[in-house]
Each structure stands twice: as C-alpha cells, then as structure tokens.
Amino acid sequence: MSPQHPALLDEFHVVLGDDAVRRARERIADAAVGAGLPLSRSALADAKLCASETITNALLHAGGECRVRVEWTGWQLRVAIADRSVRLPSVLPATVGQTTGRGLALVDAFACSWGWESTQLGKVVHFLITADEAEPPAIAAQLAAA
C-alpha cells in the first residue's frame, strides 16, 4: 500500500432521523472510494453493513446521536463510532423469530475485527475491514525475509 493514502479520511456527526444511517454508510463508502483505497465491492459492502449495524446501535441505544471517524491504517479501513452511552456492547445469541439484536453478530461475522473502549463520555465501538490488495506490514516483512 502506497503511503499517499491519508490516515484520516473523514469524521462526522450523525443524528437520528430519516435516512441518517443510509447517509452515514454511503459517506463512509464514498470516502474510501474517493481516497482510492484497495477495497473490492465485497469489502465495501462489508464496511457498509458493519457501519449500518454499529451506527444504528448507537442511535437507538445511546441518545439518538453519535460521531463517526473513518481512517485508513495503511492496510485496513477503520470505522469508529463514538456515543454517550456507558452500556457496553455485546453479541447476543440469535433466536428463532428474533427481529432485533443481531447487529453485532453481523459485525463479528463480516469485519476483520471489532472492539470497543470506554471513554469519559461513553464509549467507542470500532470495526476493521482489510484491504483486498494490501498485506499487513508484519506479514509483508515476514514474506520479504523468507
């Protein structure tokens, strides 16, 4: 991955309302595409799905607003959602007939990794989507040394 890609792609505020989640996920995808990141359509779809789930959770369970930060690590797209709730995220077991509560299970399935951290004002939930054409620096170094 060439170093010309910026570390920070975008940061924005989301408020609960019509099309808020759709607009946020499209903004994330547009930032990645606009920066020329090596993400396939499949990887972008994964990023949009994970963004929809994490932003929806923040809007529904943490006061109707959140802050989204989109970054490029050099080989992964990192999306972080900050909210004002101290309630920690958890993956719930799916049950028959359940219509809600599967968001983090989807994030767990489609993101390379995800996690959270507590902050003074609430928490930040993040997920990572790995580039299709990039190799993590540690793996690239190992391959070069072999």
C-alpha positions in Angstrom: 0.0 0.0 0.0 1.5 3.3 -1.0 2.0 6.0 1.7 0.0 8.6 -0.3 -3.3 7.5 1.3 -4.3 9.8 4.2 -4.6 8.5 7.7 -7.9 10.3 8.4 -10.5 10.0 5.6 -13.5 11.6 7.3 -15.1 12.5 10.6 -18.8 13.5 11.0 -21.8 13.7 13.4 -24.9 11.6 12.9 -28.3 12.4 14.4 -31.2 10.0 14.4 -33.6 10.8 11.6 -34.9 9.7 8.2 -32.1 8.2 6.1 -29.4 9.0 8.8 -27.9 5.6 8.7 -28.0 5.3 4.9 -26.4 8.7 4.5 -23.7 7.7 7.0 -22.8 4.4 5.4 -22.7 6.0 1.9 -20.4 8.7 3.2 -18.1 6.1 4.6 -18.0 4.2 1.3 -17.6 7.4 -0.7 -14.6 8.4 1.5 -13.0 5.1 0.9 -13.6 5.1 -2.9 -12.6 8.8 -3.1 -9.3 8.1 -1.4 -8.6 5.2 -3.9 -8.4 2.6 -1.2 -7.8 -1.0 -2.4 -11.2 -2.3 -1.3 -13.3 -4.5 -3.5 -17.0 -4.2 -3.9 -17.4 -7.0 -1.5 -15.2 -5.3 1.1 -17.1 -2.0 0.7 -20.4 -3.9 1.1 -19.0 -5.4 4.3 -18.0 -2.0 5.5 -21.4 -0.6 4.8 -23.2 -3.4 6.6 -21.0 -3.1 9.6 -21.5 0.7 9.6 -25.2 0.3 9.4 -25.3 -2.0 12.4 -22.9 -0.1 14.6 -24.4 3.3 13.8 -27.9 2.0 14.3 -27.0 0.6 17.7 -25.5 4.0 18.7 -28.5 5.9 17.5 -31.1 3.6 19.1 -29.3 2.8 22.4 -27.2 5.9 23.1 -29.3 9.0 22.9 -30.0 9.4 19.2 -26.6 10.8 18.1 -23.1 9.6 17.5 -19.8 10.7 16.0 -18.2 8.6 13.2 -14.5 8.6 12.4 -13.2 6.9 9.2 -9.5 6.1 9.0 -7.0 4.3 6.8 -4.4 2.4 8.7 -2.2 1.6 5.7 -3.9 -1.8 5.1 -7.3 -1.6 6.8 -10.3 0.7 6.8 -11.1 1.5 10.5 -14.5 2.9 11.3 -15.1 4.1 14.9 -18.5 5.2 16.3 -18.4 7.2 19.5 -21.6 7.6 21.6 -22.6 8.8 25.0 -23.8 5.6 26.5 -21.8 3.7 29.1 -23.7 0.5 28.2 -21.2 -1.9 26.8 -21.8 -3.7 23.5 -22.4 -7.4 23.5 -23.1 -10.1 20.9 -26.4 -11.7 21.6 -27.3 -15.2 20.7 -29.7 -15.4 17.8 -33.1 -16.9 18.5 -35.9 -18.1 16.2 -38.3 -15.2 15.5 -35.9 -12.6 16.8 -36.2 -9.4 14.7 -33.5 -7.3 16.6 -30.3 -7.8 18.5 -28.3 -9.4 15.7 -26.2 -6.3 14.7 -23.0 -7.1 16.5 -23.2 -10.8 15.4 -23.2 -9.5 11.8 -20.3 -7.1 12.6 -18.4 -10.1 14.1 -19.0 -12.1 11.0 -18.2 -9.5 8.3 -15.5 -7.3 9.9 -11.9 -8.4 10.1 -12.1 -7.5 13.8 -14.1 -5.2 16.0 -14.0 -3.9 19.6 -14.8 -1.1 21.9 -13.3 1.1 24.6 -14.8 3.1 27.3 -14.3 6.9 27.2 -15.0 9.7 29.7 -18.3 10.5 27.8 -19.4 7.0 26.9 -17.7 4.5 24.5 -16.3 4.0 21.1 -17.1 0.9 19.0 -14.9 0.2 16.0 -14.5 -2.3 13.3 -11.8 -3.0 10.7 -12.2 -4.1 7.1 -9.0 -5.4 5.5 -7.9 -4.2 2.0 -8.0 -6.8 -0.8 -4.7 -5.9 -2.2 -2.7 -4.9 0.8 -0.8 -7.0 3.2 -0.3 -6.2 6.9 3.2 -4.7 7.4 4.2 -7.6 9.7 3.2 -10.2 7.1 4.9 -8.3 4.3 8.1 -8.1 6.3 8.0 -11.9 7.0 7.5 -12.6 3.3 10.3 -10.4 2.3 12.6 -12.0 4.9 11.7 -15.6 3.7 
